[in-house]
Amino acid sequence: MTRIILFIGLVLFSAISCVKESDKGPNIIFILTDDQRWDALGYAGNDIIHTPEMDRLAKEGVYFKNAFVTTPICAASRASILTGLYERTHGYTFNTGNIKNPYIKNSYPALMKGSEYFTGFFGKFGIQYEYIDSLFNVSDNYDRGRHKDSRGYFYKTLDGDTVHLTRYTGQQALDFINNAPENQPFCLSLSFSAPHAHDPAPGQYFWQDEVDHLYRDQEMPPPLLGDDKYFEGLPDDVKKGYNRTRWYWRYDTYEKYQHSRKGYYRMISGIDIEIGRIRKLLLEKEIADNTIIILMGDNGYFEGERQLAGKWLMYDNSLRVPLIIYDPRSDNSMDIDQMSLNIDIAPTIMDYAGLPIPAHWQGKSLAGYTRGNNPLTGRKEFLCEHLWEVDIIPTSEGLRTQKWKYFRYRNDLHHEELYDLESDPLETINLADEDAYSDILIQLRSSFEQLEQKLISQRLVE
């Protein structure tokens, strides 16, 4: 009789243990790359770049064909990613001081840390805040070094050897996963500095030896819209601005262009290798089946189009980024046409974690796509903006729908641009001054201004 009772007790204990294990939320890894544009990905149709791990995530998961940032600059975009809010609402960009407390206290890292999740962050935080360590259980905030040469990327060490910053960040991710408590789910936010150029260095791009062989015999094709007329058609403030300055650094000669394009691709391929290492470790630890991976770029990038470099502007080169969600628990692999945004990341992470999404957040959870739903059906438009007031980059704002793009420069509101994205996806024919499109221009301008006021009204009180 005693043996029977003991046996029943063991069975019940085992069952309870299994229930507790199955009730544990999924692990979540959010990977953010710096300056990776939407088509710098094999799965996006790029037959030059080598990104097998990212491609596999896209093929096996949910790939968002039309993913955008609402503000094409790293500081403001990263604030939007953390807070689920437009820049017009959170008000943070370069030279605005620390991100304001009501926004950071309601960011996904702060809310996740207060839950059952064990949280970590490694890499470029990119937002001015004095207490980053308080937002995560484990964190290390760093970016490119200050040296005006390769040491911008080669200054961190592992086991006494200097390594590329991408390898360093990848190793920190591996160490975090190895050391995370087994009785808690984890949420790891990983922010690579690559493929951002190291601006102070003449060489601009620096990569690790593992990818040095890639693209060596490849001649990079010239940029679209590279003719003089596309540059000459730009407003004077753009032609004199930092987009042009950085073009001279990276693309104004054939040799620079080939070096920069290959360097940019090699640095993305280096991140891809680290993703492969992370996925291999997840398999070894037998947690791959319960680990969601989200990948996004922080803003788009000009690779010589219109004879420009950098981001900041309202063209899709600046706004459009890669976005992938891989949930191994779901069989719903698919490509999504609807417009997804950087402000959707925070709600998505919270949704997967089973935590309440703050009602004031402006993004939408994308988790439904892995559950057979379509959460973006109602999104018809989004506001795009670059609000940093600085002489070298003209500040601009606009509205994008699936079909139309409207924008204007805030220091010259009379200069407006309007594009029919269905017939003119490269945004080459400005219709703003065409009488036949005046009604559409007025409608989009009005829609922008109404959305602008709505976002301003939703600012939090400090």
C-alpha positions, 0 to 999 in steps of 0.5 A: 500500500505504501509503495502504491501511495509513493508511486501515485505521489511520484506520478502527481509530482511529475505531472505538476512539474510538467504543467509548470514547465509548459506554463513557463512563457517562451524565451524571447530574443530581439535582435536589432541591427544598425543601418540594415536596409530592407533589401540587405537580405537574401530572402528579400530577393538580394542574390548577392548578400550572404545571409543564410541564417536570417533567410532561414528565419524568414523562410520558417517564420513570418517575414514582413515585406513592408516593414518601416521605421516611423523615424529614420534615425537611430536615437529616435527609432530606438526610443520608439522601439522601446516605448511603442510610441511615435517620436511625435509623442515620446519626443526623444531624439539627439540633443534632447537630453535623457529620454523622459521618465514616463516613457522609459518607465513604461518601456518594454524593458522596464515592464518585462523586468518586473515580470517573471522574465529574466532580462538582458541587454547587450550592445548599442542602447542608443538612447541617453539614459543614466540608469540603463542597468536598472532596466535589465537583470544583466546589461552591457551598453557600448557602441563603436570606439572613438578611435579614428581607425579600425579600432572603432570596431576592434577594441573589445577583448575575449580571452585576451584577444581583441575581437570585432564588436559583432563577435563580442556582442554575439559571445555576450548573447551566448554567455547570457543564454548559458547563464540564464536561470533554468526556472525562468523564461528569458528576454534577451535584447541584442543590439549590434553596432554593425553594419553602421560605418565607422564615420571617423575612419577613412576606411568607413567599414571594418569586418571580421576575418570570417567574412573577408572572403565574401564578395571579393570577386563580386562587382557590386552593381551601380545604385539605382537613381545614380544619375546626376538628375536625381541629385539635382532634383533634390532641395538645396538643404538636402544637396548641401546636407550630411547625406551628401557629405557621407556620399563623398566619404563612401561612394563618390568614386568607383573604388570607394563604392565597391569597398563600402558596398562590400564592407556593408554586406560583409558586416551584415554577414558577420551578424548572420554568423552570430545568429547561427551560433546563437541558434546552435546553442539553443538547440544544444540546450534543448530550448530552441523549440520554446525560443522566439526570435525577432529581427529588425533594422533600426532604420533604412539606408542610402547606398548611393541612390540619388548620390546620397548616403545615410538615412534621415529622409522620408524616402523609402530608402530611409524608412524601410527595414527588414523585420522577421518573427520566428516562433518555433511553436507555430506552423504559420510561416508566411510573407506579410504585405501589410505595413508593420512598424518599429512601434509594433515591437514592444507590443509584440514582445509583451504579447508573447510574454503574456503580459498586458500591453499598455493602453497608451502604446500606439503600436500593434502586436504582430504576434497574431500572425503566428497564431493564424490571425491578421492583426494589421488589417486596420492599418491604412497609414502611418506618420513618418518624421525626422524631428532633430533640429540640426543644420546639417540635416533638414528636418521633415515629416509626412504620411505613407499609405500602401499607395501614396507617400506625402512629405514636406520639409519642416523648415520649408513647408511650401516644398511638398512631395507626393508619390504614387508608390504603385506606379512609381515605387522608386519615388522619382515623379513628384506629383505635388504640383500637378493639378490632377493630384491636388485633391489627393495632396490636400487629403494626405496633408490633412490626414497627416496634420490630424494624426500629428495632433492626435499623437501630440495629444497623447504625450504623457505627463511627467 
